[in-house]
Amino acid sequence: MSDPVHAASSMHRPIPQDTGDDDMAGIPDLLRRYHDARQAGDADVAAACLSLALQTPGYRDDARLCLALALLEGSQPQRAFLHLADALRHMRNAPPATCALPARAALDQHRANEADALLADALEHYPDDPTLRTWRWRALAATLPPETLAERMRAALPGIRQAAELRLVLRHLIPQAQAGEVAGAIAYDAAKGALRGWVVDLREPAQTVTLRLVAGQQEVALQARHAHPLLAAVGGPATHGGIVARITPYPGPVRLYGPDGRELPGSPLALVAPLPHLAAMDKAGAQPRRRGGGDAGSARPVDVLIPVYDGRDETLACIQSVLRAAKANRTPHRVIALNDASPDAGLSAALRELAQARRIDLVERPVNLGFIRNVNRGMLMHPAHDVVWLNADTRVNGNWLDRLRAAAYAARNTASATPFSNNGELLSFPRLREAAPMPGPAELAALDELAAARGNNPVEIETGCGFCLFIKRSALDEVGLLDETDLERGYGEETDWCLRARARGWKHVAATHVFVGHQGGVSFSDEKTALVKHNNDILRRRYPDAPARFDRYVRQDPLAPVRNALQRARLKPAAAWLKTRPRERTLWVQGPRAEQGAPDETLTLAYRMKSQGRIDATLRVAVPGLPITVNYALPDETSRLDEDLRRLGVQAIGLRHAAHCPAVLRELPTRLRIAPAERPAAWPAPVAADAHAPTTTALLIADDLSEAGVRRCWLSVARDLARQPAAERLYLLLPGEDAAWMREFLATGAVLRAPELGGLDSHQALALAGCTAAVSLNDAPDADWLAPWIASRAHLPLYAPASALALQAGARPLENLATAIPLPSACAA
């Protein structure tokens, strides 16, 4: 297996040549000289080249990675992690081998859980990459019991396509194997009507394995007598082990058993002939139709299709919500549960009871078809009906179907309509593409009723989302079914269908006056990443312009005003809730740095300065359930902000760091005739210092650097630290900000942004970077002192100059902090 250190070493961008720019002039091929010097053993020249490269913008990104690699090879995993996080922050589309390096640094620190989380995140982007997959197995081997790991490896065999990964997995399975135990995988190639796969005897690989194929009462012996390239590539049998067998479709499950009596991974199989997904007019090359005007539509019935596999409680709650809402909807509809061979006998029994009581229609598949094939056959049940796909982990409210249908029929060329949801990708609320917790029944009803009050004003979106998708039969007839020939299981199928429809002149809309709750993550297993990758590759080939369109849509975010309006509508019930909590009706106004360290409050107004005196402000109300966040563009929307604060019944306004607060916010108490609030000094519980913490390689700056005196002091410290060699110096870390002074700090070379990597919490990333303390240099803190909160949220002990407030907050004396250089004992604010 390739070592990611060496693999990444060769994956730099081509080293830039002298372009004539001032920052590049006279510095030819620094990094090539660095590599040559390292290979020649000339450490001084290598260090000089790398130091200069780190200071040169044209080389800096690659130089960061070179430094991280050298630190990894030099057994300094904490420093390596710090620089890797910094390098990856600046790299767009980093290659997979580079993405594996932070996990390597975590494993070198014996932090296998963090390594696994990092690799799982990287695999979301590169599911098939052999380096990431093999390192993931190494991380899991350090965290899982051997039996659990072996079962997980067996289950993963159908998705393994690279020799390096299969070799590692077999090496783990072979020592635990019993006589006659086999490993392998099987799949049905529906397009060719054939079984394909491989199987090998773990103890006797030279033997040809005979499998038992069982279909109902029939049983057939099937020999793995064909060559298989993957087995040969891992040093297995070159002449046998592969399975290729023609087979006719069969209505029930087909199972394959090894000599050890275990089912082969991939079994049972559904030998179902694929349905054509393209409509006849597509095959004939017909041109897209032009549509326009409204669409009154007939009272076409609707099939509400609920695909079912697992998640008993969620599924039954979903069905009950649809049944409770039935009387509120005038649209004639059937509730059809599509039981895709659920392994939960209790769930299947409950569905049969509902069907026997004639409350739902029930279709029971004899073998698992997967989402696409299951839904396709459901959509063909009543060819004259519109359809709604409704995930089994959703909940609906009121006349949801009438409103969803109204959005779909608002225009003739609308193919589909998708409601708002707490977890709905482009339709997610309160934030675009961010899943929020499932609302409880009362909260869901309130959200849906507020959305309904806004009326039917559909907004065009790029594609619908399959958690709840209304599809008009006229569009389905023209566009065709879901693609069950090339796409696998149930990921991206609605995107493919929506893009096919768009190519034919149809559009998709958000039904902004409907809100459907969606839990997410109930119906499918953790094979998701590989399937997503497979399907997304197909979508990119079919629709090469789609990613750019999607990115443009996300940037423009046409649903932002609608989300904001719905949030404003929530202020009225929030005001009633606040009336019962008079102590929580103080509004705290705070800048961006304060957000990272401020205590949790019920009412906050966060602001961020923009160019030309403009301000982005966000009002947050921490009500139970989904938080309320309303955005304002100041000063233009000052009167709207004032109106909303009056509606909320705010009784006092506190300004954190009032001197830095913009005038339009500083004048809030005067405009609203509300008394200013004074904050009593109250601090979080201090974090104990870890007596076994490794050597400190970084410190977290816990001060608000908008205060000029503190900022000057930290800048002086940073410049002193910058005199140390890059591979040895103590670094200062700052959470990512866009403040005007940030560039000056980063330019010292001793200050880095606090590491942020997918899969890790901030405190986990800080620990892997060797950050063992948060430090304040403010010797005159007040009640708005952020340092204790920043330290607490980072899970770090706080060190600060001696003062009454520092003692009260549990900060340790600054002189007790053992670091590579002495820090100033105090810094006047």
MIVEXDO-776992 format. One line per 10 residues: their letters; for each residue y negated, x negated, z negated of C-alpha. Coordinates in pm, whole numbers, plus 50000, padded with zeros to 5 digits. Example, Ala and Ser with C-alpha at 12.3 -4.5 7.8 and 13.67 -1.06 7.14 Angstrom:
# residues 2
AS = 50450,48770,49220 | 50106,48633,49286
***
This chain:
# residues 829
MSDPVHAASS = 50000,50000,50000 | 49651,49872,50084 | 49433,49759,49797 | 49106,49952,49805 | 48913,49643,49693 | 49009,49452,50003 | 48996,49761,50221 | 48643,49839,50110 | 48534,49479,50157 | 48585,49518,50528
MHRPIPQDTG = 48420,49858,50556 | 48053,49764,50541 | 47823,49878,50813 | 47749,49607,51069 | 47518,49358,50898 | 47168,49420,51030 | 47007,49156,51246 | 46650,49033,51213 | 46438,49325,51336 | 46103,49164,51286
DDDMAGIPDL = 46022,49388,50990 | 45848,49209,50706 | 46128,49274,50458 | 46391,49140,50702 | 46208,48850,50863 | 46367,48508,50811 | 46677,48647,50639 | 46953,48630,50904 | 47288,48781,50813 | 47264,48743,50437
LRRYHDARQA = 47582,48928,50362 | 47783,48734,50620 | 47660,48415,50455 | 47755,48564,50118 | 48112,48635,50232 | 48143,48293,50396 | 48023,48121,50078 | 48271,48316,49864 | 48559,48224,50091 | 48450,47860,50079
GDADVAAACL = 48433,47869,49699 | 48059,47797,49691 | 47963,48026,49404 | 47600,47914,49385 | 47525,47989,49750 | 47711,48319,49729 | 47513,48421,49421 | 47184,48324,49583 | 47262,48522,49900 | 47369,48828,49703
SLALQTPGYR = 47063,48810,49477 | 46834,48798,49779 | 47024,49079,49951 | 46986,49300,49644 | 46609,49253,49669 | 46592,49327,50042 | 46582,49695,50145 | 46771,49637,50469 | 47066,49485,50283 | 47047,49652,49944
DDARLCLALA = 47300,49932,49994 | 47574,49696,50117 | 47478,49435,49859 | 47533,49684,49576 | 47886,49740,49698 | 47949,49365,49735 | 47836,49310,49377 | 48061,49593,49253 | 48362,49449,49436 | 48301,49105,49292
LLEGSQPQRA = 48277,49254,48942 | 48604,49443,48991 | 48778,49128,49103 | 48623,48948,48807 | 48769,49196,48554 | 48435,49355,48467 | 48521,49719,48534 | 48228,49868,48342 | 47967,49674,48533 | 48163,49743,48850
FLHLADALRH = 48159,50117,48782 | 47785,50112,48719 | 47712,49942,49052 | 47967,50150,49240 | 47801,50469,49120 | 47466,50327,49228 | 47603,50220,49568 | 47768,50556,49634 | 47446,50737,49545 | 47282,50566,49844
MRNAPPATCA = 47576,50593,50085 | 47615,50893,50312 | 47973,50965,50412 | 48122,50673,50220 | 48467,50578,50355 | 48768,50691,50151 | 48862,50340,50038 | 48515,50303,49885 | 48543,50643,49716 | 48860,50518,49546
LPARAALDQH = 48685,50226,49378 | 48525,50410,49080 | 48872,50540,48992 | 49007,50186,49013 | 48734,50079,48768 | 48831,50368,48537 | 49200,50274,48549 | 49108,49914,48467 | 48947,50054,48151 | 49262,50257,48072
RANEADALLA = 49071,50582,48134 | 49338,50755,48343 | 49205,51109,48292 | 48864,51013,48426 | 49029,50826,48715 | 49229,51137,48801 | 48914,51353,48796 | 48731,51109,49025 | 49019,51097,49271 | 49062,51475,49270
DALEHYPDDP = 48696,51508,49364 | 48724,51247,49640 | 49031,51423,49778 | 48824,51737,49825 | 48647,51542,50101 | 48940,51333,50228 | 49260,51527,50142 | 49485,51329,50377 | 49363,50978,50299 | 49661,50763,50191
TLRTWRWRAL = 49457,50530,49970 | 49311,50815,49766 | 49643,50998,49744 | 49839,50693,49628 | 49577,50602,49368 | 49584,50964,49249 | 49959,50932,49186 | 49895,50613,48990 | 49639,50793,48775 | 49874,51086,48719
AATLPPETLA = 50157,50848,48631 | 49941,50724,48343 | 49868,51075,48212 | 50170,51298,48279 | 50518,51289,48121 | 50773,51147,48371 | 50952,51481,48416 | 50626,51666,48486 | 50514,51397,48729 | 50848,51411,48913
ERMRAALPGI = 50823,51790,48953 | 50470,51758,49080 | 50576,51491,49328 | 50861,51709,49456 | 50626,52002,49507 | 50389,51776,49703 | 50653,51645,49946 | 50575,51899,50225 | 50217,51776,50240 | 50295,51401,50252
RQAAELRLVL = 50240,51260,50599 | 50166,50892,50529 | 50429,50626,50471 | 50235,50454,50190 | 50224,50769,49980 | 50586,50866,50045 | 50702,50514,49956 | 50524,50533,49619 | 50663,50881,49545 | 51021,50786,49632
RHLIPQAQAG = 50998,50472,49421 | 50913,50694,49127 | 51182,50955,49198 | 51474,50721,49273 | 51519,50568,48923 | 51538,50918,48767 | 51771,51065,49032 | 52120,51192,48948 | 52419,51159,49181 | 52377,51386,49484
EVAGAIAYDA = 52009,51450,49415 | 51794,51469,49728 | 51426,51469,49819 | 51280,51630,50126 | 51069,51905,50277 | 51119,52185,50527 | 50884,52401,50734 | 50908,52666,51005 | 50739,52590,51336 | 50668,52949,51439
AKGALRGWVV = 50527,52854,51780 | 50854,52684,51877 | 51092,52892,51668 | 51238,52587,51493 | 51300,52445,51147 | 51158,52097,51101 | 51170,51860,50808 | 51353,51573,50644 | 51585,51510,50353 | 51734,51197,50198
DLREPAQTVT = 51990,51132,49924 | 51792,50942,49660 | 52094,50747,49534 | 52279,50707,49865 | 52019,50704,50146 | 52277,50586,50399 | 52460,50918,50370 | 52375,51207,50601 | 52278,51506,50387 | 52423,51849,50460
LRLVAGQQEV = 52208,52145,50356 | 52308,52506,50295 | 52097,52757,50490 | 52119,53103,50333 | 51980,53417,50499 | 52091,53735,50327 | 52472,53733,50327 | 52490,53462,50592 | 52533,53094,50507 | 52525,52803,50751
ALQARHAHPL = 52571,52427,50702 | 52284,52225,50843 | 52307,51847,50880 | 52004,51619,50866 | 52135,51414,51157 | 51815,51340,51349 | 51590,51039,51319 | 51262,51098,51137 | 50970,50856,51183 | 50833,50900,50830
LAAVGGPATH = 51165,50809,50669 | 51202,50508,50895 | 50846,50395,50811 | 50923,50380,50437 | 51241,50178,50485 | 51470,50480,50472 | 51742,50572,50721 | 51638,50509,51082 | 51910,50720,51246 | 51932,51032,51030
GGIVARITPY = 51751,51235,50765 | 51546,51446,51007 | 51600,51821,51045 | 51544,51995,51379 | 51711,52333,51435 | 51633,52627,51660 | 51642,52954,51471 | 51572,53318,51551 | 51322,53527,51350 | 51468,53692,51041
PGPVRLYGPD = 51306,53971,50836 | 51399,53836,50491 | 51369,53504,50310 | 51559,53204,50446 | 51651,52946,50182 | 51768,52585,50216 | 51962,52417,49935 | 52055,52053,49893 | 52392,51928,49766 | 52243,51923,49417
GRELPGSPLA = 52184,52299,49434 | 51805,52273,49436 | 51594,52447,49695 | 51421,52208,49930 | 51040,52206,49891 | 50903,52449,50147 | 51189,52696,50090 | 51208,52996,50104 | 51084,53030,50460 | 50940,53332,50638
LVAPLPHLAA = 51078,53331,50992 | 50812,53563,51128 | 50698,53544,51489 | 50321,53479,51502 | 50085,53755,51608 | 49839,53666,51886 | 49500,53624,51725 | 49288,53642,52039 | 49204,53979,52188 | 49313,54040,52548
MDKAGAQPRR = 48957,54014,52675 | 48924,53665,52519 | 49232,53548,52703 | 49090,53689,53026 | 48769,53494,52974 | 48546,53798,52934 | 48178,53737,52860 | 48025,53840,52529 | 47892,54193,52521 | 47529,54265,52458
RGGGDAGSAR = 47458,54513,52181 | 47143,54655,52040 | 46994,54942,51845 | 47131,55122,51544 | 47490,55230,51500 | 47529,55570,51346 | 47906,55536,51369 | 48154,55808,51292 | 48299,55861,50949 | 48572,55613,51034
PVDVLIPVYD = 48818,55572,50745 | 48844,55236,50574 | 49152,55045,50459 | 49074,54846,50144 | 49329,54564,50172 | 49409,54380,49848 | 49638,54078,49911 | 49847,54015,49600 | 50046,53713,49491 | 49978,53613,49131
GRDETLACIQ = 49734,53683,48849 | 49868,54006,48698 | 49576,54093,48472 | 49312,54012,48733 | 49494,54204,49008 | 49542,54519,48803 | 49181,54506,48682 | 49067,54479,49044 | 49274,54779,49154 | 49161,54988,48857
SVLRAAKANR = 48796,54912,48937 | 48848,55036,49294 | 49028,55349,49174 | 48759,55428,48914 | 48492,55400,49183 | 48677,55621,49432 | 48497,55945,49339 | 48156,55778,49376 | 48225,55691,49740 | 48205,55942,50024
TPHRVIALND = 48365,55703,50273 | 48727,55810,50328 | 48946,55516,50234 | 49293,55401,50134 | 49364,55136,49872 | 49646,54921,50009 | 49804,54646,49796 | 49977,54383,50011 | 50230,54226,49773 | 50310,53889,49928
ASPDAGLSAA = 50643,53834,49747 | 50479,53784,49409 | 50686,53574,49165 | 50558,53796,48882 | 50814,54075,48836 | 50583,54253,48591 | 50302,54263,48846 | 50534,54397,49116 | 50661,54668,48880 | 50308,54773,48789
LRELAQARRI = 50217,54801,49158 | 50524,55017,49223 | 50420,55251,48940 | 50075,55293,49094 | 50230,55357,49436 | 50477,55610,49297 | 50186,55794,49134 | 50023,55798,49483 | 49718,55612,49357 | 49763,55325,49601
DLVERPVNLG = 49961,55242,49913 | 50195,54948,49860 | 50340,54703,50111 | 50600,54461,49971 | 50678,54151,50175 | 51036,54025,50136 | 50914,53667,50164 | 50576,53503,50114 | 50378,53512,50440 | 50058,53354,50318
FIRNVNRGML = 49715,53517,50328 | 49659,53510,50704 | 49987,53665,50812 | 49983,53910,50523 | 49633,54038,50602 | 49688,54044,50979 | 49979,54282,50938 | 49774,54485,50693 | 49490,54522,50945 | 49737,54659,51202
MHPAHDVVWL = 49863,54939,50977 | 49597,55188,51089 | 49447,55072,51420 | 49159,55323,51406 | 49037,55225,51057 | 48769,54979,50952 | 48896,54728,50697 | 48777,54557,50382 | 48944,54243,50256 | 48917,54250,49879
NADTRVNGNW = 49047,53957,49678 | 49277,54051,49391 | 49044,53876,49144 | 48735,54087,49220 | 48584,54394,49056 | 48369,54662,49218 | 48129,54923,49083 | 47997,55266,49175 | 47957,55361,49541 | 48012,55001,49648
LDRLRAAAYA = 48206,55098,49962 | 47943,55343,50089 | 47674,55079,50053 | 47886,54801,50204 | 47966,55025,50502 | 47596,55117,50539 | 47507,54749,50572 | 47777,54697,50835 | 47663,54999,51037 | 47288,54928,51015
ARNTASATPF = 47309,54766,51360 | 47553,54797,51650 | 47607,54423,51678 | 47701,54374,51312 | 48065,54269,51282 | 48095,54216,50907 | 47914,54264,50579 | 47958,54068,50256 | 47809,54165,49916 | 47637,53950,49659
SNNGELLSFP = 47867,53799,49396 | 47871,53557,49107 | 48116,53351,49315 | 48066,53406,49687 | 47963,53081,49860 | 47658,53177,50071 | 47639,53505,49877 | 47659,53345,49532 | 47420,53460,49261 | 47222,53332,49080
RLREAAPMPG = 47243,53005,49281 | 47344,52948,49640 | 47700,52807,49678 | 47746,52770,49301 | 48015,52970,49124 | 47907,53143,48804 | 48132,53304,48541 | 48274,53648,48613 | 48044,53915,48463 | 48191,54155,48213
PAELAALDEL = 48220,54523,48313 | 47886,54628,48163 | 47697,54332,48309 | 47860,54382,48650 | 47758,54748,48651 | 47401,54656,48555 | 47376,54391,48828 | 47520,54624,49089 | 47288,54909,48994 | 46982,54681,49011
AAARGNNPVE = 47096,54556,49352 | 47156,54914,49471 | 46802,55011,49372 | 46668,54765,49631 | 46803,54974,49918 | 46988,54880,50235 | 46812,54576,50380 | 47085,54356,50534 | 47006,53987,50587 | 47180,53795,50865
IETGCGFCLF = 47404,53511,50746 | 47605,53245,50927 | 47950,53373,50830 | 48097,53627,50595 | 48296,53536,50289 | 48653,53657,50244 | 48638,53756,49876 | 48502,54095,49991 | 48451,54136,50364 | 48388,54464,50548
IKRSALDEVG = 48497,54438,50915 | 48422,54704,51171 | 48721,54805,51381 | 48513,54779,51699 | 48455,54411,51622 | 48817,54357,51527 | 48936,54513,51851 | 48711,54287,52055 | 48744,53962,51861 | 49110,53986,51764
LLDETDLERG = 49309,53906,51450 | 49305,53601,51225 | 49456,53285,51370 | 49803,53249,51222 | 49920,53004,51489 | 49701,52702,51410 | 49542,52777,51072 | 49750,52741,50756 | 49789,52972,50457 | 49444,53112,50377
YGEETDWCLR = 49148,52877,50387 | 48870,52903,50642 | 49032,53193,50826 | 48726,53417,50779 | 48501,53135,50904 | 48707,53104,51221 | 48701,53481,51279 | 48327,53506,51211 | 48246,53219,51447 | 48463,53375,51719
ARARGWKHVA = 48273,53700,51668 | 47937,53522,51678 | 48034,53359,52008 | 48086,53709,52149 | 47743,53833,52043 | 47826,53981,51703 | 47641,53896,51382 | 47728,53896,51012 | 47511,54026,50731 | 47469,54010,50357
ATHVFVGHQG = 47482,54353,50195 | 47212,54263,49943 | 47230,54602,49769 | 47593,54553,49660 | 47720,54322,49385 | 48094,54250,49348 | 48232,54034,49068 | 48468,53754,49172 | 48659,53528,48936 | 48798,53283,49193
GVSFSDEKTA = 49102,53059,49173 | 49368,53323,49101 | 49557,53384,49423 | 49655,53040,49551 | 49807,52718,49421 | 49664,52365,49403 | 49778,52280,49757 | 49431,52394,49857 | 49268,52062,49942 | 49514,51956,50212
LVKHNNDILR = 49509,52302,50369 | 49130,52312,50367 | 49121,51975,50539 | 49372,52083,50805 | 49187,52404,50880 | 48839,52249,50869 | 48945,51985,51122 | 49046,52266,51358 | 48718,52452,51299 | 48512,52141,51371
RRYPDAPARF = 48692,52093,51702 | 48651,52458,51799 | 48289,52497,51691 | 48120,52154,51707 | 47773,52299,51647 | 47875,52506,51344 | 47824,52236,51075 | 47464,52177,51187 | 47396,52552,51191 | 47547,52588,50846
DRYVRQDPLA = 47343,52299,50704 | 47026,52446,50854 | 47106,52784,50700 | 47159,52626,50356 | 46828,52439,50383 | 46637,52750,50486 | 46826,52975,50240 | 46706,53314,50371 | 46862,53489,50071 | 46646,53299,49819
PVRNALQRAR = 46371,53569,49808 | 46637,53838,49764 | 46804,53652,49476 | 46465,53597,49317 | 46376,53966,49350 | 46705,54067,49188 | 46637,53824,48905 | 46290,53974,48856 | 46448,54318,48839 | 46662,54190,48550
LKPAAAWLKT = 46350,54113,48343 | 46309,54477,48237 | 46649,54503,48060 | 46591,54149,47931 | 46268,54266,47768 | 46456,54544,47589 | 46711,54290,47469 | 46435,54057,47343 | 46270,54336,47141 | 46565,54318,46903
RPRERTLWVQ = 46514,53941,46864 | 46150,53883,46765 | 46217,53521,46665 | 46331,53442,47017 | 46019,53565,47199 | 45843,53230,47204 | 45809,53076,47552 | 45839,52697,47576 | 45672,52529,47874 | 45822,52194,47970
GPRAEQGAPD = 45822,51936,48248 | 46126,51802,48435 | 46206,51522,48187 | 46188,51768,47897 | 46458,51980,48060 | 46706,51696,48011 | 46635,51661,47642 | 46487,51982,47513 | 46672,52198,47262 | 46824,52518,47391
ETLTLAYRMK = 46572,52802,47380 | 46589,53167,47481 | 46268,53154,47688 | 46159,52849,47886 | 45925,52783,48175 | 46012,52458,48351 | 45775,52308,48604 | 45781,52032,48862 | 45469,51894,49027 | 45461,51897,49408
SQGRIDATLR = 45213,51752,49653 | 44857,51882,49694 | 44844,52030,49346 | 45127,52275,49404 | 45378,52348,49129 | 45731,52486,49133 | 45792,52680,48811 | 46113,52844,48692 | 46125,53102,48416 | 46461,53105,48236
VAVPGLPITV = 46580,53377,48002 | 46905,53291,47824 | 47046,53643,47806 | 47420,53690,47744 | 47621,53646,48064 | 47454,53522,48382 | 47119,53357,48296 | 46797,53491,48441 | 46604,53237,48650 | 46290,53347,48835
NYALPDETSR = 46101,53104,49059 | 45724,53094,49114 | 45511,52892,49356 | 45195,52809,49163 | 44905,52855,49174 | 44963,53125,49442 | 45193,53336,49224 | 45007,53291,48896 | 44932,53661,48860 | 45301,53746,48916
LDEDLRRLGV = 45403,53497,48647 | 45151,53643,48404 | 45273,53995,48478 | 45637,53900,48416 | 45559,53728,48088 | 45376,54038,47970 | 45678,54253,48069 | 45901,54029,47860 | 45682,54078,47553 | 45627,53705,47493
QAIGLRHAAH = 45464,53665,47150 | 45383,53293,47145 | 45368,53004,47394 | 45451,52644,47311 | 45350,52357,47538 | 45568,52048,47521 | 45352,51742,47585 | 45047,51956,47647 | 44842,51662,47769 | 45062,51631,48077
CPAVLRELPT = 45087,52003,48141 | 44901,52132,48453 | 44595,52346,48383 | 44740,52667,48527 | 45016,52650,48263 | 44806,52501,47985 | 44579,52807,48014 | 44867,53055,47976 | 44796,53137,47605 | 44431,53207,47688
RLRIAPAERP = 44503,53423,47995 | 44770,53627,47814 | 44579,53630,47484 | 44883,53493,47305 | 44876,53248,47018 | 45000,52893,47086 | 45321,52800,46906 | 45385,52493,46695 | 45735,52353,46704 | 45889,52262,46370
AAWPAPVAAD = 46073,51935,46376 | 46442,52023,46413 | 46699,51787,46555 | 47057,51795,46674 | 47328,51632,46468 | 47322,51257,46538 | 47613,51097,46724 | 47799,50832,46528 | 47818,50484,46674 | 48164,50392,46802
AHAPTTTALL = 48287,50094,46606 | 48542,50024,46880 | 48300,50062,47171 | 48329,49788,47433 | 48055,49541,47501 | 47731,49713,47596 | 47640,49671,47962 | 47374,49942,47978 | 47135,50141,47759 | 47006,50491,47825
IADDLSEAGV = 46628,50528,47816 | 46570,50829,47591 | 46191,50844,47617 | 45959,51062,47822 | 45812,50802,48058 | 45525,51028,48155 | 45364,50887,47838 | 45176,50585,47965 | 45211,50363,47658 | 45588,50407,47630
RRCWLSVARD = 45621,50362,48006 | 45437,50028,47999 | 45658,49906,47716 | 45981,49995,47899 | 45855,49838,48219 | 45794,49514,48031 | 46148,49524,47894 | 46288,49590,48242 | 46106,49290,48387 | 46243,49068,48111
LARQPAAERL = 46596,49190,48178 | 46555,49131,48551 | 46544,48758,48486 | 46915,48765,48399 | 47177,48725,48675 | 47269,49062,48825 | 47636,49025,48724 | 47547,48956,48360 | 47229,49145,48279 | 47186,49441,48050
YLLLPGEDAA = 47080,49744,48256 | 46856,50033,48164 | 46957,50378,48282 | 46739,50677,48367 | 46848,51026,48467 | 46757,51090,48830 | 46393,51191,48865 | 46139,51194,49144 | 45848,51092,48926 | 45581,50872,49081
WMREFLATGA = 45662,50584,48846 | 46037,50584,48918 | 46007,50350,49219 | 45829,50088,49008 | 46113,50087,48755 | 46389,50073,49017 | 46211,49786,49192 | 46264,49561,48889 | 46638,49552,48963 | 46716,49605,48594
VLRAPELGGL = 46678,49984,48595 | 46929,50214,48763 | 46961,50587,48776 | 47219,50714,48530 | 47555,50734,48710 | 47649,51070,48857 | 47985,51109,49028 | 48174,51422,49122 | 48448,51514,48878 | 48283,51359,48572
DSHQALALAG = 48052,51490,48303 | 47741,51281,48249 | 47868,51141,47920 | 48199,51038,48081 | 48013,50852,48355 | 47792,50678,48099 | 48096,50567,47899 | 48265,50424,48210 | 47944,50233,48285 | 47951,50069,47942
CTAAVSLNDA = 47649,50259,47813 | 47695,50271,47436 | 47351,50373,47308 | 47038,50572,47382 | 46711,50396,47295 | 46358,50514,47223 | 46067,50272,47195 | 45825,50537,47071 | 45704,50441,46723 | 45491,50753,46678
PDADWLAPWI = 45709,51049,46780 | 45607,51408,46720 | 45788,51740,46707 | 45827,51730,47090 | 46019,51402,47075 | 46294,51427,47337 | 46500,51125,47238 | 46732,51292,46983 | 46819,51566,47233 | 46874,51326,47522
ASRAHLPLYA = 47100,51112,47304 | 47292,51413,47175 | 47359,51552,47523 | 47472,51210,47641 | 47709,51180,47339 | 47536,50855,47239 | 47394,50723,46912 | 47015,50695,46913 | 46823,50378,46819 | 46447,50391,46761
PASALALQAG = 46163,50221,46572 | 46148,50318,46205 | 45943,50633,46135 | 45969,50942,45922 | 46075,51157,46219 | 46323,50895,46340 | 46483,50892,45995 | 46486,51274,45989 | 46653,51284,46335 | 46923,51041,46226
ARPLENLATA = 46814,50758,46457 | 46936,50409,46370 | 46686,50125,46330 | 46613,49957,46660 | 46674,49613,46512 | 47037,49712,46442 | 47109,49735,46814 | 47297,49424,46925 | 47206,49357,47290 | 47183,49061,47522
IPLPSACAA = 46806,49028,47461 | 46586,49141,47172 | 46403,49468,47236 | 46050,49525,47109 | 46053,49675,46764 | 45794,49939,46854 | 45585,50073,47136 | 45271,50276,47083 | 45267,50608,47265
***
